[in-house]
């Protein structure tokens, strides 16, 4: 079984105030993480969501990361 990490972000302005959220699902267990920054960019929040979500994992495991960010998926801005 793999752990699923779902991420989403919002930013009002670019730069501007923004926030990120991550939902970690491990079988029947769910954990929500979120934070914000008063002066950030959308890309910073996209990376923070993925990094913070993955950073909570304590041991080696199979992970599926779900994001709508091409920046995070492809590692480049299109």
C-alpha distances in whole Angstrom, upper triangle without the diagonal:
4,7,9,13,16,19,23,26,30,33,37,39,38,39,39,37,33,30,26,23,19,17,13,11,8,8,12,13,15,17,20,21,25,28,31,34,37,38,35,34,31,30,30,28,26,25,25,22,20,21,21,18,16,19,17,14,16,14,12,9,7,9,10,14,16,20,23,25,26,27,23,22,25,26,30,32,33
4,6,10,13,16,20,23,27,30,34,35,34,35,35,33,29,26,23,20,16,14,11,9,7,8,12,12,13,15,17,19,22,25,28,30,34,34,32,30,28,26,26,24,22,21,21,19,16,17,18,14,13,16,15,12,14,12,11,7,5,5,7,10,13,16,20,21,22,23,20,18,21,23,26,28,29
4,7,10,13,17,20,24,27,31,33,32,32,32,30,26,23,19,16,13,10,7,6,5,7,11,10,10,11,13,15,18,21,24,27,31,31,29,28,25,24,24,21,19,19,18,16,13,15,14,11,10,13,11,9,12,11,11,7,6,5,6,9,11,14,18,19,21,22,18,17,21,22,25,27,28
4,7,10,14,17,21,24,27,29,29,29,29,27,24,20,17,14,10,8,6,5,7,9,11,11,10,11,12,13,16,19,22,25,28,29,26,25,22,21,21,19,17,17,17,13,12,14,14,10,10,13,12,11,14,14,14,11,9,6,5,6,8,11,14,16,18,19,16,15,19,20,23,24,26
4,7,10,13,17,20,24,26,25,26,25,24,20,17,13,10,7,6,5,6,9,12,14,12,10,10,10,10,13,16,18,21,25,25,22,21,19,18,18,15,13,13,13,10,8,10,10,7,8,11,10,10,14,15,14,12,11,7,6,5,6,9,12,14,16,17,13,13,17,18,21,22,23
4,7,11,14,18,21,23,23,23,23,21,17,14,11,8,5,5,7,8,12,14,15,14,11,11,10,10,12,15,17,20,23,23,21,19,16,16,16,14,11,13,13,9,8,12,11,8,10,13,13,14,17,18,18,16,14,11,8,6,5,6,9,11,14,15,12,13,16,17,20,20,22
4,7,11,14,17,19,19,20,19,18,14,11,7,6,4,6,9,12,15,17,18,17,13,12,10,9,10,12,14,16,19,20,17,16,13,13,13,10,8,10,9,6,7,10,10,8,10,13,13,15,19,20,20,18,17,13,11,8,6,5,8,9,13,13,11,12,15,16,18,18,20
4,7,11,14,16,16,17,17,15,11,9,6,5,7,9,12,15,18,21,21,19,16,14,12,11,10,11,12,14,17,18,15,14,10,11,12,9,7,10,10,7,9,12,12,11,14,16,16,18,22,24,24,22,21,17,15,11,9,7,7,9,12,13,11,13,16,17,18,17,19
4,7,10,13,13,13,13,11,7,6,4,6,9,12,15,18,21,24,24,22,19,17,13,12,9,10,9,11,14,14,11,10,7,9,10,6,6,10,9,7,10,13,13,13,15,17,18,20,24,26,26,25,24,20,18,14,12,9,9,9,13,13,12,14,17,17,17,16,18
4,7,9,10,11,10,9,5,6,7,9,12,15,18,21,25,27,27,25,22,20,16,14,11,11,9,11,12,12,10,9,7,10,11,8,9,12,12,11,14,16,16,16,19,20,21,24,27,29,30,29,27,24,21,18,16,13,12,11,15,14,15,17,19,19,19,17,19
4,6,7,8,6,6,4,6,9,12,15,18,22,25,28,31,31,29,25,23,19,17,14,12,9,9,9,9,8,7,5,9,10,8,10,13,13,13,16,17,17,18,21,22,23,26,29,32,32,31,30,26,24,21,19,15,14,13,16,15,16,19,20,19,19,17,18
4,7,8,5,6,6,9,12,15,19,22,25,28,32,34,34,32,28,26,22,20,16,15,11,11,10,10,9,9,9,12,13,11,14,17,16,16,19,21,21,22,25,26,27,30,33,35,36,35,34,30,28,24,22,19,17,16,19,18,19,22,24,23,22,19,20
4,5,5,7,8,12,15,18,21,24,27,31,34,37,37,35,31,28,25,23,19,17,14,12,11,9,9,8,8,12,13,12,14,17,17,18,21,22,22,24,26,27,29,31,35,37,37,36,35,32,30,26,24,20,18,17,19,18,19,22,23,22,20,18,19
3,5,8,9,12,14,18,21,24,27,30,33,36,37,34,31,28,25,22,19,17,14,12,11,9,7,5,6,9,10,11,13,15,15,17,19,20,21,23,25,26,27,30,33,35,35,35,34,30,28,24,23,19,17,15,17,15,17,20,20,19,17,15,16
4,7,8,12,14,18,21,25,27,31,34,37,37,35,31,28,25,22,19,16,13,10,9,6,5,5,7,10,10,11,13,15,15,17,19,20,20,23,25,25,27,30,33,35,35,35,34,31,29,25,24,20,19,17,18,16,18,21,22,20,18,16,18
4,6,10,13,17,20,24,27,30,33,36,36,34,30,27,23,21,17,14,11,8,6,5,5,6,9,12,11,11,14,16,15,17,20,20,20,22,25,25,27,30,32,35,36,35,35,31,30,26,24,21,20,18,20,18,20,23,24,22,21,19,21
4,7,11,14,18,21,24,27,31,34,33,31,27,24,20,18,14,11,7,6,4,5,6,8,9,12,11,10,13,15,14,15,18,19,18,20,23,23,24,27,30,33,34,34,33,30,28,25,23,20,20,18,21,19,20,23,25,23,23,21,23
4,7,11,14,17,20,24,27,30,30,27,24,21,17,15,11,9,6,6,6,7,6,7,7,10,9,7,10,12,11,11,15,16,15,17,20,20,21,24,27,30,31,30,29,26,24,21,19,17,16,15,18,17,17,20,22,21,20,19,21
4,7,11,14,17,20,24,26,26,24,20,17,13,11,7,6,4,6,9,10,9,9,9,11,10,6,9,11,9,9,12,14,12,14,17,17,18,21,24,27,28,27,27,23,22,18,17,15,15,14,18,16,16,19,21,20,21,20,22
4,7,10,13,17,20,23,23,20,17,14,11,8,5,6,6,9,12,13,11,11,9,11,9,6,7,9,7,5,9,11,10,10,13,14,15,18,21,23,24,23,23,19,18,15,14,11,13,12,16,15,13,16,19,18,19,19,21
4,7,10,13,17,19,19,17,13,11,7,6,4,7,9,12,15,17,15,15,13,14,13,9,9,11,9,6,9,11,9,8,12,13,13,16,19,21,22,21,21,17,16,13,12,11,13,13,17,16,14,17,20,20,21,21,23
4,6,10,13,16,16,14,10,8,6,5,6,9,12,15,19,20,17,17,15,15,14,11,10,11,9,6,7,10,8,6,9,11,10,12,16,18,19,18,17,13,13,10,10,10,12,13,17,17,14,15,19,19,21,21,23
4,6,10,13,13,10,7,6,5,6,9,12,15,19,22,23,21,21,18,18,18,15,14,15,13,9,10,12,10,7,10,12,11,12,16,18,18,16,16,13,12,10,10,11,14,16,19,19,16,17,21,21,24,24,26
4,7,10,10,8,6,5,6,8,11,15,18,21,25,26,24,23,21,20,20,17,16,16,14,11,11,12,10,7,9,11,9,9,12,14,15,13,13,10,10,9,10,13,16,17,20,20,17,18,21,22,25,26,27
4,6,7,6,5,7,9,12,15,18,22,25,28,29,27,27,24,24,23,20,19,19,18,15,14,16,14,11,12,14,12,11,14,15,15,13,12,10,10,11,11,14,18,20,22,23,20,19,23,24,27,28,30
4,6,5,6,9,12,14,18,21,24,28,31,32,30,30,27,26,26,23,22,21,20,17,16,17,16,12,12,14,12,10,12,13,13,11,11,10,11,12,14,17,21,22,25,25,22,22,25,26,29,31,32
4,6,8,11,14,17,21,24,27,31,34,36,33,33,30,30,29,26,25,25,24,21,19,21,20,16,16,18,16,14,16,15,16,13,12,12,13,15,16,19,23,25,27,28,25,24,28,29,32,33,35
4,7,10,13,17,20,24,27,31,34,36,34,33,31,31,30,27,26,26,25,21,21,22,21,17,18,20,17,16,17,18,19,16,16,15,16,17,18,21,24,26,29,30,27,26,30,31,34,35,36
4,7,10,13,17,21,24,28,31,33,31,31,29,28,28,25,24,24,22,19,19,20,18,14,15,17,13,13,15,16,17,15,16,14,15,16,17,20,23,25,28,28,25,25,29,30,32,34,35
4,7,10,13,17,21,24,27,29,27,27,25,25,24,21,20,21,19,16,16,17,15,12,14,15,12,13,15,17,18,16,16,14,14,15,15,17,20,22,25,26,23,23,27,27,30,31,33
4,7,10,14,17,21,24,26,24,25,23,23,22,19,18,18,16,13,14,15,12,9,12,13,10,11,14,16,18,16,17,15,15,14,15,17,20,21,24,24,21,22,26,26,29,29,31
4,7,10,14,17,21,23,21,22,20,20,19,16,16,16,14,11,13,14,11,9,12,13,11,13,16,18,20,19,19,16,16,14,14,15,18,19,22,22,20,21,25,25,27,27,29
4,7,11,14,17,19,18,19,17,18,16,13,13,14,11,8,11,11,8,7,11,11,9,12,15,18,20,19,20,17,17,14,15,15,17,18,21,21,18,20,23,23,25,25,28
4,7,11,14,16,15,16,15,16,14,10,12,13,10,8,11,12,9,9,13,13,12,15,18,21,23,22,22,19,19,16,16,15,17,17,20,19,17,20,23,22,24,24,26
4,7,10,13,12,14,13,15,12,9,12,12,9,9,12,12,10,11,15,14,14,18,20,23,25,25,25,22,21,18,18,17,18,18,21,20,18,21,24,22,24,23,26
4,7,9,9,11,11,13,11,8,11,13,10,10,14,14,12,14,17,17,17,21,23,27,28,28,28,24,24,20,20,18,18,17,21,19,18,21,24,22,23,22,25
4,6,6,9,11,12,10,8,12,13,11,12,16,15,14,17,19,19,20,23,26,29,30,30,30,27,26,23,22,20,20,19,21,19,19,22,24,22,22,21,24
4,6,10,12,14,12,11,15,16,14,16,19,19,18,20,23,22,23,27,29,32,34,34,34,30,29,26,25,22,22,21,23,21,21,25,27,25,24,23,26
4,7,10,12,10,11,14,15,14,16,19,19,18,21,23,23,24,28,30,33,34,34,34,30,29,26,25,22,22,20,22,19,20,24,25,22,22,20,23
4,7,8,7,7,11,11,11,13,16,16,16,18,21,20,22,25,28,31,31,31,31,27,26,23,22,19,18,16,18,16,16,20,21,19,18,17,20
4,5,5,6,9,10,11,13,15,15,16,18,20,21,23,25,28,31,31,30,30,26,25,21,20,16,16,13,15,12,14,17,18,16,15,13,16
4,5,5,6,9,10,11,13,14,15,17,19,20,22,24,27,29,29,28,27,24,22,18,17,13,12,10,12,10,11,14,16,14,14,12,14
4,5,5,6,9,10,11,12,14,15,17,18,20,22,26,27,27,26,25,22,20,16,16,12,12,8,10,7,8,12,13,11,10,9,12
4,5,5,6,9,10,10,12,14,15,16,18,21,24,26,26,26,25,22,21,17,17,14,14,11,13,10,10,14,15,13,13,12,16
4,5,5,6,9,10,10,12,14,15,17,19,22,25,25,24,24,20,19,15,15,12,12,10,13,11,10,14,16,14,15,14,17
4,6,5,7,9,10,11,13,14,16,18,22,23,23,22,21,17,16,12,11,8,9,7,10,8,7,10,12,11,12,12,15
4,5,5,6,8,10,11,12,15,16,19,21,21,20,20,16,16,12,12,10,12,9,11,8,6,10,12,10,12,12,16
4,6,5,6,8,10,10,12,15,18,20,20,20,20,17,17,13,14,12,14,12,14,12,10,13,16,14,15,16,19
4,6,5,6,9,10,11,13,17,19,19,19,18,15,14,10,11,9,12,11,14,12,10,13,15,14,16,17,20
4,6,5,6,8,10,12,15,17,16,16,15,12,11,8,9,8,11,10,12,11,8,10,13,12,15,16,19
4,5,5,6,9,10,13,15,15,16,16,13,13,11,12,12,15,13,15,13,10,13,15,13,16,18,21
4,5,5,7,9,12,15,16,16,17,14,14,12,14,13,16,15,18,16,13,16,18,17,19,21,24
4,6,6,8,11,13,14,14,14,11,11,9,11,11,15,15,17,16,13,15,18,17,20,21,24
4,5,6,9,11,11,11,11,9,10,9,11,13,16,16,18,16,13,14,17,16,19,21,24
4,5,8,10,11,12,14,12,14,12,15,16,19,18,20,19,15,17,20,18,21,23,26
4,6,9,11,12,14,12,14,13,16,17,20,20,23,21,18,19,22,21,25,26,29
4,6,8,8,10,9,12,12,15,17,21,21,23,22,18,19,22,22,25,27,30
4,7,9,12,12,15,16,19,21,25,25,26,25,22,23,25,24,28,30,33
4,6,10,11,15,16,20,22,26,26,27,26,22,23,25,25,28,31,33
4,7,9,13,15,18,21,25,24,25,25,21,21,23,23,26,29,32
4,6,10,12,16,19,22,23,24,24,20,19,22,22,26,29,30
4,7,10,13,17,20,21,21,22,18,17,19,20,24,27,28
4,6,10,13,16,17,18,19,15,14,17,18,21,24,25
4,6,10,13,14,16,17,13,12,15,17,20,22,23
4,7,10,11,13,13,10,9,13,14,17,19,20
4,7,9,11,13,10,9,13,14,17,18,19
4,5,8,10,8,7,11,12,14,15,15
4,6,9,8,8,11,13,13,13,13
4,5,5,6,8,9,10,9,10
4,5,5,6,7,7,7,8
4,6,6,5,5,5,8
4,6,5,7,9,11
4,6,8,10,11
4,5,8,9
4,7,10
4,6
4
